[in-house]
Amino acid sequence: MAIIVSSSARSMPFILSSITNHVYRRQVSALKTTAAAARRRHTTFAMLLAFVTLLLVLATRPAQCHQQQSYDVVRNFHAAADGKTDDAKAFLAAWKAACSDEARPVVVVPGGRTFLLSQVTFQGPCKSPITIQLDGRIVAPNRIWTTQPANLLVFHGVDSLTLDGNGEIDGRGAIWWDCYNHKRCNARPILLAFSFCDHLRVTRIRLTNSADKHMTLFRCSQALVDGVSIAAPPDSPNTDGITVASSNHTVISNCSIRSGDDCVSILSQTRNVTVTRSTCGPGHGISVGSLGRSESAVVEQIVVTNCSFVGTMNGVRIKSWQGGKGYAKGFLFAGLNMTGVQYPIVIDQFYCPQGNCPVKPGGVAITDARFIDIQGTSSRQEAIRLLCSQSVHCHGIYLSNVNLSWVNHTAPSNATILNAHGTTEGVVVPKIQFLQPL
C-alpha cells in the first residue's frame, strides 16, 4: 500500500521550528526587558541612597554650609585705633557678633594700629570656636582707674578660644608700681585673665608692663600657651608672668618671660601642668605655690623640662606656708639650665615673705619630687635649699645628674637640708645628705 504524504504534512517541521524560534525570541526579549528594568530600579535606588546620605551629612555638619566670617574691629565696627579714644565699645560689638556666629568666626585686630581699651569682659558661651587675630597694639589707660581688684581684659566661659597674632597688650604699669611702692594702691589690675575657658589656645602674642600679674588661668582645662613673650622690669612688684590656679591639663611652651616676680606660678587645686622649652629671667623663677595659707592645698603632676633660667632669684621652687594643710605631689624637674641663679633648687615649707611669721605646727605634705639633669651656676654658695617642716617632713625627694657650681668662686657650692627624706643617683653637686627613711 502506498503511503501518501501531503504537502501540509511535509511543511509541519518548518512551522514548528518557526513557532519555537518565535517563542524563544519573545522569552529573550522579555528577559532583556526585565533586566533593563532591574538595572533602572537599581540605579534609581543608588541615586536615592546617595541623595539621602548627602542630606544626612549636610544636616550633621551645618557649619560647613557657611563661609567663615571675619569681624574687623576697625573696618566693620569703626574702632578709632588712635591710642587715645576708648575702643571698648567697638571690641564688644565685634565680640557680640562673633559670639553668635556658628561658622568659626575670626575677630581681627589689625596691625599697625594702637587701641586704647578700658576694662572689658568678653563673655561666653559662644555658638562656635572663635579666633581673635591680634596683630595690633592694645594699651591700658595711663591712669589709676580702679581701687578694687580688677582685670583689664577678661575672657569668661569661652570654650575653644584662640588668641593668636604678632600683637601686643601693654598694661602701662609704671604708674601703678609707683603707687604701690608708695603705699597708695592696695589693688592693681591683672592684664589678661581667662576663667572657665576650656580648650584655650594663646599663641605668639606679647604681654608687657602689667600693673600686677600678666596672665591668669582660673578653672581652665586643656589650655595651651605657646610662643608668648612677657616682659616687665625686674623691680616691678608682683608682675608674675603666667599664673595657673584651679586648672588642669595646662601646657606652657616656647615662652620667654621676664618679670618682677614668678615667671610661672602654679597655685592650689591644679593638676597636670607642663612647662617646657621656655626661658625665665629676670624674675623669681618657676614656683609651685605659695600653698596652704588659707586653703587645703591640692597640687599634682607638675612637669618642668628643658627650660633656662638666667639671673633669677630661684630656679624651680615649691613653697608653702607654715601650718598649712593639704598636699603637693608628683613633680618632675628635668633638663634645666641655670645661669647665675641665687637658689636653683628650693623646697620651702616656711614661706614667709614678710620675714616675721610665727612658727606653726603642721604643713602641706610635699612628696615625690624628682630633680634630674640640672646644670649651671648659682650666684650664692647655697645652691640647694630643701627646708621641710618638723611636723610634716618631705618624702620621696630624688636627685640625679645635678651639677651646680658657685659662679666666680673656687669654693664649692653647698646645700641646706632640713627634715627631708630622699635619695641621690649619679653625680650630685653640691652633696646632699638626706635623713634616713622613717
QUIGIRA-V263524 format. One line per field, one symbol per residue. phi: phi as a letter, one per 30 degrees, with the letter a starting at -180 (. if undefined). psi: psi as a letter, one per 30 degrees, with the letter a starting at -180 (. if undefined). burial: I if it has 16 or more other ideal C-beta (glycine too) atoms within 10 Angstrom, else O. Layout:
BEGIN
phi=???
psi=???
burial=???
END
This chain:
BEGIN
phi=.dcccddddddeedddddddddddddddddddddddddddddddddddddddddddddddbddddcddcccddcdcbiddhcibddcedddddddedddcdcchdbcccddibccdbdebccccdcdaebcccccdccbdecadcacceabdbbcbicdhcbcbkcdbbcdhdedddddddcicbccbdddbbbbhcchdbbbidccbhddbddbbcbhcbicbcbidcbbaddcddicedbccbhbbhcbcbhccbbacbddbbccdibbhcbcbhbcbkdlcjcbcjdcidbbddbbbhcbbbhccbbiddbccbcbbddidbjbbbicbcbicccbhdebdbbbbcbdaddibdddbdilddcbhccbbhcbkbcdbdddbbbccdddbddbidbbbhcbbcddibddddbbcbbhccabbbidbbddcbddded
psi=kkkkkleeeffeeeeeeeeeeeeeeeeeeeeeeeeeeeeeeeeeeeeeeeeeeeeeeeefiffffkkkkkjkfeefghkehggekjgeeeeeeeeeeefgkghilkkkjllglkjkkakkkjkallflkkkjjjfakkklkhljglglklkekkjkhjlhkkjllgakjjfhfeeeeeeefghfjekkkkekkkkhjlhkkjkflkkkhkebkekkjkhkkhkkjkgkkkkllfgkkghkdkkkkhllikkjkhljkkagakekkjalhklikkklhlkkklagajkjaklgegljkjkkikkjkhlkkjglelckkkkllkgllalklikjjkhkkkjhkejekkkjghkiffghklkklalkkjlikkjkiklakkflejfkjjjlkefilklhkkkkhkjjljkgkfklllkkkjhkkallkakjklkkjllkk.
burial=OOOOOOOOOOOOOOOOOOOOOOOOOOOOOOOOOOOOOOOOOOOOOOOOOOOOOOOOOOOOOOOOOOOOOOIIIIOIIOIOIOOOOOIIOIIIIIIOOIIOIOOIIIIIIIOOIIIIIOOIOIOIOIOIIIIIIIIIIIIIIOOOOIOOOIIIIIIIOIIIIIIIIOIIIIIIIOIIIOOIOOOOIOOIIIIIIIIIIIIIIIOIIIIIIIIIIIIIIIIIIIIIIIIIIIIIOIOIIIIIIIIIIIIIIIIIIOIIIIIIIIIIIIIIIIIIIIIIOIIIIIIIIIIIIIIIOOOOIIIIIIIIIOIIIIIIIIIIIIIIIIIIIIIIIIIIIIIIIIIIIIIIIIIIIIIOOOOOOOOOOOIIIIIIIIIIIIIIIIIIOIIIIIIIIOOIIIIIIIIIIIIIIIIOOOOOIIIOIIIIIIOIOOOIIIOIOIOOOO
END
